[in-house]
Amino acid sequence: MTTIAPPARSVFETSPEKLRPFLEGLAARVSGGSNWLVRKKTVCDLLLGLDAFFALPAAERQALMSDGATPVEAAEADGGPEDFRKVLPLYVGAILERLKETTITAPEQAAIYLLSIHPEHQAAAEAWMLANPRNGKSVRKLMRTDRRYRQLMDRMADHWRAARNGGA
């Protein structure tokens, strides 16, 4: 077991008021999982589904959001897949914040914590992996073999690249 430090800066406190109910809904869906096998699957499915939605052309997204009303033409860069993929770590961080977990105990849990925007979550996952060679090996195996998790990691690559390059 590895202790998880509370995030220094809350996603909920810094996110726009209009976004909070959405983030709460994501967290509620994940917290309903009975264990981390189920929660990991839920996180991956929810975020990959959102990614697929934002990959649609802006006019189609608008039509779906307005229950079939006439689509409004939007700029191609307005909320497109690239923008959405950059905020995926924020969504993971928000979900994990609401779970309010204090320890990492499973490889699936550590794998999801690695994707969070919070450095405290990432540090706890890394510490858990380093605490026992079996822990690290099990997380690396999950990263190689779980297709949904791999897809989610690939989509988050834009965010991590920008973070390494100073937020460009």
Secondary structure, DSSP 8 states (H G I E B T S, - for coil): -EE----SS-HHHHS-TTTHHHHHHHHHHHHT-SSHHHHHHHHHHHHHHHHHHHHS-HHHHHHHHTTT-------TTTT-HHHHHHHHHHHHHHHHHHHT--EE-SHHHHHHHHTSS-HHHHHHHHHHHHH-HHHHHHHHHHHHH-HHHHHHHHHHHHHHHHHHTT--
